[in-house]
Amino acid sequence: MQSSPIALDTLRTLLTTQRLAVVATQQKKHPYTSLVAFVASEDLRRIAFVTRRATTKYHNLTEAPDVSLLIDSRTHSEEDFSAGAAVTILGRAAEIGDKQESELLSAFLRKHPHLESFAQSSSTALCGVDVETYVLVTHFQQVVEMKVSEWSSSNL
């Protein structure tokens, strides 16, 4: 199913209001999941998170950059089945070069000011996920797949 203005609005709301995502990396034969604080770029084409370089997550994404993230609106109530939304994000991750110069780091710190010392540490990496596909699920079973390569600037 193609993206619609409503799906894009729901996606933007999820990405701006939620603070945590589950990132799945590949570890040998198995997926490896981690909880991360994240931020989305204004154009929704990139997701960023900060991690220590001495983590399994970082090692995995440097060895196999294809990753998946899950962000959802759950409240742990029955209403989640009818009113909740979740998005799976498929893309490729890499450390962003000069994190001190990065607009994404500034955006990350605006969203997560309590993580400033962690984010600014020399032992951490600012990782960017170049989004290829968003798979948005609402109302428990309505699925919309949005390929970023098909977006024009007028979509956003």
C-alpha positions as a Markdown table, in Angstrom:
| # | Residue | x | y | z |
|---|---|---|---|---|
| 1 | Met | 0.0 | 0.0 | 0.0 |
| 2 | Gln | 1.3 | 3.4 | -0.9 |
| 3 | Ser | 1.9 | 6.2 | 1.6 |
| 4 | Ser | -0.8 | 8.8 | 2.2 |
| 5 | Pro | -0.8 | 12.2 | 3.9 |
| 6 | Ile | -2.5 | 10.6 | 6.9 |
| 7 | Ala | 0.2 | 7.8 | 7.1 |
| 8 | Leu | 2.9 | 10.4 | 6.8 |
| 9 | Asp | 1.4 | 12.5 | 9.6 |
| 10 | Thr | 1.1 | 9.4 | 11.8 |
| 11 | Leu | 4.7 | 8.6 | 11.0 |
| 12 | Arg | 5.9 | 12.1 | 11.7 |
| 13 | Thr | 4.0 | 12.1 | 15.0 |
| 14 | Leu | 5.6 | 8.8 | 16.1 |
| 15 | Leu | 9.1 | 10.0 | 15.2 |
| 16 | Thr | 8.7 | 13.3 | 17.0 |
| 17 | Thr | 6.8 | 12.2 | 20.2 |
| 18 | Gln | 8.5 | 8.9 | 20.9 |
| 19 | Arg | 11.9 | 9.0 | 22.6 |
| 20 | Leu | 13.0 | 5.3 | 22.4 |
| 21 | Ala | 13.4 | 2.8 | 19.6 |
| 22 | Val | 14.5 | -0.8 | 19.5 |
| 23 | Val | 17.3 | -1.2 | 17.0 |
| 24 | Ala | 18.1 | -4.7 | 15.6 |
| 25 | Thr | 21.5 | -5.4 | 14.3 |
| 26 | Gln | 22.9 | -8.7 | 13.0 |
| 27 | Gln | 25.1 | -10.8 | 15.2 |
| 28 | Lys | 26.5 | -13.8 | 13.3 |
| 29 | Lys | 23.3 | -15.8 | 12.6 |
| 30 | His | 20.9 | -14.0 | 14.9 |
| 31 | Pro | 19.4 | -10.6 | 15.3 |
| 32 | Tyr | 20.5 | -8.6 | 18.3 |
| 33 | Thr | 18.2 | -5.9 | 19.7 |
| 34 | Ser | 19.0 | -2.9 | 21.8 |
| 35 | Leu | 17.0 | 0.0 | 23.2 |
| 36 | Val | 18.3 | 3.4 | 22.0 |
| 37 | Ala | 17.3 | 7.1 | 22.4 |
| 38 | Phe | 16.8 | 8.4 | 18.8 |
| 39 | Val | 16.0 | 11.5 | 16.7 |
| 40 | Ala | 14.7 | 11.7 | 13.2 |
| 41 | Ser | 16.0 | 14.3 | 10.7 |
| 42 | Glu | 13.5 | 16.9 | 9.6 |
| 43 | Asp | 13.0 | 15.2 | 6.2 |
| 44 | Leu | 12.5 | 11.8 | 7.9 |
| 45 | Arg | 15.3 | 10.3 | 5.7 |
| 46 | Arg | 17.6 | 9.6 | 8.5 |
| 47 | Ile | 17.4 | 8.4 | 12.1 |
| 48 | Ala | 20.2 | 9.0 | 14.6 |
| 49 | Phe | 21.2 | 7.5 | 17.9 |
| 50 | Val | 24.3 | 7.6 | 20.1 |
| 51 | Thr | 26.1 | 4.5 | 21.4 |
| 52 | Arg | 29.4 | 3.6 | 22.9 |
| 53 | Arg | 31.9 | 2.2 | 20.4 |
| 54 | Ala | 32.7 | -0.6 | 22.9 |
| 55 | Thr | 29.2 | -2.2 | 22.5 |
| 56 | Thr | 27.9 | -5.3 | 20.7 |
| 57 | Lys | 25.5 | -3.0 | 18.9 |
| 58 | Tyr | 28.2 | -0.8 | 17.5 |
| 59 | His | 30.4 | -3.8 | 16.5 |
| 60 | Asn | 27.4 | -5.4 | 14.8 |
| 61 | Leu | 26.5 | -2.4 | 12.7 |
| 62 | Thr | 30.0 | -1.9 | 11.6 |
| 63 | Glu | 30.2 | -5.5 | 10.5 |
| 64 | Ala | 26.7 | -5.6 | 8.9 |
| 65 | Pro | 25.2 | -2.2 | 8.4 |
| 66 | Asp | 21.7 | -3.3 | 7.5 |
| 67 | Val | 19.5 | -2.6 | 10.5 |
| 68 | Ser | 15.9 | -2.4 | 11.6 |
| 69 | Leu | 14.3 | -0.1 | 14.2 |
| 70 | Leu | 11.0 | -0.4 | 15.9 |
| 71 | Ile | 9.2 | 2.6 | 17.3 |
| 72 | Asp | 5.7 | 2.4 | 18.7 |
| 73 | Ser | 3.1 | 4.3 | 20.7 |
| 74 | Arg | 2.1 | 1.7 | 23.2 |
| 75 | Thr | 0.7 | 2.6 | 26.6 |
| 76 | His | 0.4 | -0.9 | 27.8 |
| 77 | Ser | -3.4 | -0.8 | 27.7 |
| 78 | Glu | -6.1 | -2.6 | 25.7 |
| 79 | Glu | -6.5 | 0.5 | 23.6 |
| 80 | Asp | -3.1 | -0.2 | 22.0 |
| 81 | Phe | -4.8 | -2.9 | 19.9 |
| 82 | Ser | -7.1 | -0.4 | 18.2 |
| 83 | Ala | -5.4 | 3.0 | 18.7 |
| 84 | Gly | -1.7 | 2.1 | 18.8 |
| 85 | Ala | 0.8 | 2.6 | 16.0 |
| 86 | Ala | 4.1 | 1.1 | 15.3 |
| 87 | Val | 6.7 | 1.6 | 12.6 |
| 88 | Thr | 9.4 | -0.7 | 11.5 |
| 89 | Ile | 12.3 | 1.2 | 9.8 |
| 90 | Leu | 14.6 | -0.5 | 7.4 |
| 91 | Gly | 17.9 | 1.0 | 6.5 |
| 92 | Arg | 21.7 | 1.1 | 6.6 |
| 93 | Ala | 23.6 | 2.4 | 9.6 |
| 94 | Ala | 27.0 | 4.0 | 9.9 |
| 95 | Glu | 28.9 | 6.3 | 12.3 |
| 96 | Ile | 28.4 | 9.9 | 11.3 |
| 97 | Gly | 31.9 | 11.4 | 10.8 |
| 98 | Asp | 32.4 | 14.6 | 12.7 |
| 99 | Lys | 29.7 | 14.4 | 15.4 |
| 100 | Gln | 30.6 | 17.9 | 16.8 |
| 101 | Glu | 29.5 | 19.4 | 13.4 |
| 102 | Ser | 26.4 | 17.3 | 13.0 |
| 103 | Glu | 23.0 | 18.9 | 12.8 |
| 104 | Leu | 21.6 | 15.5 | 13.9 |
| 105 | Leu | 23.6 | 15.7 | 17.1 |
| 106 | Ser | 22.1 | 19.1 | 17.8 |
| 107 | Ala | 18.7 | 17.7 | 17.1 |
| 108 | Phe | 19.4 | 14.7 | 19.3 |
| 109 | Leu | 20.4 | 16.9 | 22.2 |
| 110 | Arg | 17.3 | 19.1 | 21.8 |
| 111 | Lys | 15.2 | 16.0 | 22.2 |
| 112 | His | 17.4 | 14.3 | 24.8 |
| 113 | Pro | 19.2 | 17.1 | 26.8 |
| 114 | His | 19.7 | 14.8 | 29.7 |
| 115 | Leu | 22.0 | 12.7 | 27.6 |
| 116 | Glu | 24.4 | 15.5 | 26.7 |
| 117 | Ser | 27.5 | 14.3 | 28.6 |
| 118 | Phe | 27.0 | 10.7 | 27.2 |
| 119 | Ala | 26.5 | 12.0 | 23.6 |
| 120 | Gln | 29.5 | 14.3 | 23.8 |
| 121 | Ser | 31.8 | 11.7 | 25.2 |
| 122 | Ser | 34.8 | 10.7 | 23.1 |
| 123 | Ser | 33.9 | 7.0 | 23.6 |
| 124 | Thr | 30.5 | 7.4 | 21.9 |
| 125 | Ala | 29.6 | 7.4 | 18.3 |
| 126 | Leu | 26.7 | 9.2 | 16.6 |
| 127 | Cys | 25.2 | 6.6 | 14.3 |
| 128 | Gly | 22.9 | 7.5 | 11.4 |
| 129 | Val | 20.5 | 5.2 | 9.8 |
| 130 | Asp | 19.8 | 6.1 | 6.2 |
| 131 | Val | 16.2 | 5.0 | 5.9 |
| 132 | Glu | 15.1 | 2.9 | 2.9 |
| 133 | Thr | 11.6 | 1.9 | 4.0 |
| 134 | Tyr | 9.1 | 2.7 | 6.7 |
| 135 | Val | 6.4 | 0.0 | 7.4 |
| 136 | Leu | 3.7 | 1.7 | 9.5 |
| 137 | Val | 1.1 | -0.4 | 11.3 |
| 138 | Thr | -2.0 | 1.2 | 12.7 |
| 139 | His | -5.3 | -0.2 | 14.1 |
| 140 | Phe | -3.5 | -3.5 | 14.8 |
| 141 | Gln | -3.5 | -4.6 | 11.1 |
| 142 | Gln | -3.5 | -1.7 | 8.7 |
| 143 | Val | -0.1 | -1.7 | 7.0 |
| 144 | Val | 1.4 | 1.1 | 4.9 |
| 145 | Glu | 4.8 | 0.7 | 3.3 |
| 146 | Met | 6.6 | 3.9 | 2.5 |
| 147 | Lys | 9.8 | 3.8 | 0.4 |
| 148 | Val | 11.9 | 6.9 | 1.0 |
| 149 | Ser | 13.4 | 6.7 | -2.5 |
| 150 | Glu | 9.9 | 7.4 | -3.9 |
| 151 | Trp | 9.3 | 10.5 | -1.9 |
| 152 | Ser | 9.6 | 13.9 | -3.4 |
| 153 | Ser | 10.1 | 17.1 | -1.4 |
| 154 | Ser | 6.4 | 17.8 | -1.9 |
| 155 | Asn | 5.5 | 14.7 | 0.1 |
| 156 | Leu | 7.0 | 16.2 | 3.2 |
